[in-house]
């Protein structure tokens, strides 16, 4: 009897833990198929489409609105980025953020690899003179998935880096199903 109660209690705890975790989400893109990702269940998804290139923009908003996070999904051809390869990701993201460099503490963006396979790159800049209510950090990143691309922008004030770490996990979880 005690064993049955213990098993029931452990099952309830496992369900509660899973309920607080990430959930699978799916987004359709006319050019690449279905994009699957894992994200916290309380991050509200907002989806929109860019009709010229078929790009899907996918925003995830936390309940406390502690940051602004948006991804976009498409194939390299429709994004007019067919020359982009894995070895060019650092150069791409650093040049993409170069104009913001002089307004940052760092002075220029420095690309960092991320993900289980180190197939994504991001750079993060700190605003050297944020006005009240403005975000402290500006982060952009890119990840190639074969002939497809995930681009993201992330504005935050998370000095501990916890929100950035979770955002990078979400981007790393992206999978595409044709």
MIZA-350149 format. One record per residue (C-alpha): x, y, z. Coordinates in nm, 3 decimals. Last residue first. Layout:
BEGIN
      xx      yy      zz
       X       Y       Z
...
***
This chain:
BEGIN
      xx      yy      zz
   0.912   1.941  -4.469
   0.984   1.925  -4.095
   1.215   2.186  -3.950
   1.372   2.177  -3.604
   1.428   2.466  -3.361
   1.557   2.356  -3.018
   1.874   2.565  -3.044
   1.663   2.881  -3.080
   1.472   2.793  -2.762
   1.791   2.711  -2.573
   1.943   3.043  -2.686
   1.637   3.226  -2.550
   1.674   3.041  -2.217
   2.041   3.143  -2.185
   1.956   3.504  -2.276
   1.688   3.514  -2.006
   1.934   3.383  -1.746
   2.212   3.625  -1.844
   2.251   3.763  -1.489
   2.221   4.126  -1.608
   1.887   4.048  -1.771
   1.796   4.387  -1.920
   1.661   4.256  -2.248
   1.623   4.298  -2.623
   1.647   3.980  -2.834
   1.660   3.957  -3.211
   1.655   3.628  -3.396
   1.739   3.476  -3.733
   1.666   3.112  -3.819
   1.782   3.002  -4.162
   1.704   2.720  -4.402
   1.924   2.551  -4.664
   2.063   2.313  -4.403
   1.951   2.444  -4.065
   2.155   2.761  -4.025
   2.143   2.962  -3.705
   2.164   3.338  -3.666
   2.176   3.576  -3.375
   2.106   3.925  -3.250
   2.134   4.067  -2.900
   2.073   4.419  -2.772
   2.116   4.461  -2.396
   2.016   4.736  -2.151
   1.656   4.774  -2.268
   1.499   5.116  -2.240
   1.262   5.215  -1.958
   1.479   5.499  -1.832
   1.732   5.594  -2.101
   2.019   5.357  -2.173
   2.362   5.518  -2.203
   2.629   5.254  -2.272
   2.382   5.011  -2.428
   2.534   4.665  -2.385
   2.589   4.460  -2.701
   2.531   4.090  -2.755
   2.642   3.878  -3.048
   2.496   3.546  -3.155
   2.605   3.243  -3.354
   2.437   2.907  -3.405
   2.578   2.572  -3.517
   2.769   2.502  -3.195
   2.625   2.148  -3.210
   2.455   2.167  -2.868
   2.393   2.534  -2.922
   2.601   2.849  -2.918
   2.889   3.019  -3.099
   2.982   3.373  -2.989
   3.027   3.675  -3.216
   3.184   3.994  -3.080
   3.002   4.318  -3.157
   3.189   4.649  -3.144
   3.248   4.924  -2.889
   3.183   4.691  -2.592
   3.000   4.954  -2.387
   2.769   5.013  -2.679
   2.664   5.314  -2.887
   2.969   5.273  -3.116
   2.874   4.909  -3.184
   2.516   4.964  -3.303
   2.624   5.015  -3.664
   2.828   4.691  -3.655
   2.532   4.466  -3.569
   2.486   4.302  -3.912
   2.863   4.307  -3.966
   2.917   4.107  -3.645
   2.633   3.869  -3.729
   2.759   3.793  -4.080
   3.128   3.769  -3.986
   3.048   3.516  -3.712
   2.816   3.316  -3.941
   3.063   3.294  -4.232
   3.201   2.945  -4.157
   2.846   2.809  -4.140
   2.764   2.933  -4.488
   2.581   3.239  -4.620
   2.602   3.271  -5.001
   2.232   3.183  -5.041
   2.122   3.487  -4.836
   1.849   3.634  -5.058
   1.598   3.563  -4.781
   1.391   3.360  -5.027
   1.702   3.161  -5.123
   1.820   3.110  -4.763
   1.497   2.943  -4.657
   1.271   3.101  -4.400
   1.222   3.148  -4.027
   1.215   3.462  -3.815
   1.264   3.486  -3.443
   1.147   3.753  -3.200
   1.228   3.818  -2.835
   1.145   4.132  -2.631
   1.227   4.110  -2.260
   1.086   4.118  -1.906
   0.728   4.121  -2.039
   0.618   3.966  -1.704
   0.418   3.695  -1.882
   0.700   3.621  -2.127
   0.641   3.716  -2.491
   0.750   3.488  -2.774
   0.753   3.640  -3.120
   0.748   3.440  -3.440
   0.807   3.605  -3.776
   0.743   3.373  -4.072
   0.910   3.477  -4.395
   0.718   3.415  -4.717
   0.945   3.651  -4.909
   0.700   3.923  -5.010
   0.418   3.819  -4.774
   0.590   3.870  -4.442
   0.401   3.655  -4.193
   0.295   3.699  -3.832
   0.291   3.482  -3.522
   0.255   3.586  -3.160
   0.335   3.319  -2.903
   0.278   3.384  -2.531
   0.565   3.260  -2.313
   0.387   3.074  -2.031
   0.452   2.731  -2.181
   0.827   2.786  -2.184
   0.958   2.712  -2.532
   1.042   2.407  -2.743
   1.053   2.439  -3.121
   0.905   2.293  -3.438
   0.900   2.471  -3.774
   0.664   2.317  -4.026
   0.741   2.347  -4.395
   1.022   2.545  -4.559
   0.868   2.787  -4.807
   0.509   2.833  -4.685
   0.610   2.844  -4.319
   0.399   2.670  -4.057
   0.466   2.712  -3.685
   0.472   2.431  -3.429
   0.517   2.449  -3.054
   0.645   2.191  -2.808
   0.613   2.280  -2.444
   0.875   2.377  -2.189
   0.846   2.325  -1.819
   0.593   2.404  -1.545
   0.352   2.129  -1.651
   0.642   1.883  -1.667
   0.718   1.951  -1.298
   0.354   1.908  -1.200
   0.332   1.581  -1.395
   0.648   1.447  -1.229
   0.522   1.545  -0.882
   0.191   1.368  -0.943
   0.372   1.055  -1.061
   0.597   1.062  -0.753
   0.290   1.084  -0.528
   0.118   0.797  -0.705
   0.431   0.580  -0.683
   0.461   0.661  -0.310
   0.094   0.579  -0.247
   0.132   0.247  -0.430
   0.451   0.167  -0.239
   0.279   0.244   0.090
   0.000   0.000   0.000
***
